[in-house]
Amino acid sequence: MEEEKIFEKRWQLASTEQKARYYNLISSYPTIDWTFKEKKYLLWLCQLDIDTFETFEVILSKVKQNNNKRANL
């Protein structure tokens, strides 16, 4: 419950742009059931500067591609 309260507080403080980044990031992985602790960290990542955030998105994309390749073996 504590993690949920922290997430909600940070959500209220997030800008529209940060919320849009968060929605984009979370919707890229629709099959994952995110915990509030994970959501809290994802929102934090979305509050980073745009270059850092985009770099993180590239890394996640590569991890996802690698996992897809392994699943197809």
Secondary structure, 3 states (H helix, E strand, C coil): CHHHHHHHHHHHHCCHHHHHHHHHHHHCCCCCCCCHHHHHHHHHHHCCCHHHHHHHHHHHHHHHHHHHHHHCC
